[in-house]
């Protein structure tokens, strides 16, 4: 019996579009009876009505925990009319908070697809509260298009929405089916080539096995990345036990490379010149490219100096000069919202954000007073749609890999910190990040980061974190 794949759809909206919400469920039920079986899938709609009672957190936080991670969903459908919804402790409404979660996950892994529908607004509203709600919808709608989030659709009546949605889901399923067929074809060819190469490789195996070292950041502690010690550092090894920048090193997903140059183009693409000294490094680069097919839309980590973003690999081109090999890697950053930080987006205080940074860089957990629930620290430790569940200081796992090479530990740890602070929007700009060994297993961290206040007329806030971090006991 053929296996049927379940595709989860998340539905987000305020309460004034109840008719449309019911239409979503009915359209999905209809498609499950007609189109979906031929595609080998079944669709399931999850919405706030599915949430059961809870206690100990605010209502939206309880819903979030029951929803689970947005990465479990393949499609997010948002609907708005005259209301933006009820404020939460983290966003101007529950619908907006759910959208933010979906967008963060999409920027990270390319899933879920995000669709937003706006019903034509009612004219002539009189009540102040109704006008305020309508104005918030207008602002969100404008920000949605101007910040490059994507394309939304408008409609006049619930029945028009129903017909549009049916058409869009059927088209989406057809496109998805075509991509799966194409991906299956490519995978089959790749598997055949890989099998042939492995057969040949067994015949050519040498008894020599170059010494390997791990180059794994804390962002992927379950994976080990091998590089050759002699080839990763082209110049004389630097044994300095203090750094204020990461030099020419770049973090690409789980791999650490030393670059010849990094260029930022007018279209915002990044062009990296990466010399390679062995087949292991070349394979690592190719691994990044082989997973960047357009239908897969896989995104990877990029961290360099004080900058980090999620990127897609556009191309990798090799060249050899006098026997020395290098690769030109072109990366395309994913769209990022402007003015996006924990304070402006979720309404957290600067003190709460600073405490989260203390936890990440110094492994210090606040003992204290009343906090937002959940606070930024809760989000980081529990892993709500964040890149990593940070159970402790982000340096400790890197230390396990690099304790015998202090310089490489500092470089890898610094890039990991830049990545985590920037991608998770704890700060907008990193002004300083200095790290030094005080003893074998103790480092000092001196950090300054900037957060722009929502009102552009106000001065930006600078968060400072300074102290010691014990890497192991």
Secondary structure, 3 states (H helix, E strand, C coil): CCCCEEEEEEEEECHHHHHHHHHHHHHHHHHHHCCHHHHCEEEEEECHHHCCCCCCCCHHHHHHHHHCCHHHCCEEEEEECCCCCCCCCCCCCHHHHHHHHHHHHHHHHCCCEEEEEEECCCCCCCCHHHHHHHHHHHHHHHHHHHCCCCCCEEECCHHHHHHHHHHHHHHHHHHHHHHHHHHHHHHHHHHHHHHHHHHHHHHHCCCCCCCEEECCCHHHCCCCCEEEHHHHCCCCCCCCCEECCCCCEEEECCEEEECCEEEECCCCCEEEEEEECCHHHHHHHHHHHHCCCCCCCCCEEEEECCEEEEEEEEEEEEEEECCEEEEEEEEEECCCCCCCCHHHHHCCCHHHHHHHHHHHHHCCCCCCCCCCCCCHHHHHHHCCCCCCCCCCCCCHHHHHHHCCCHHHHHHHHHHHHHHHHHHCCCCCEEEEEEEEEEECCEEEEEEEEEECCCCCCCCCEEEEEEEEEECCC
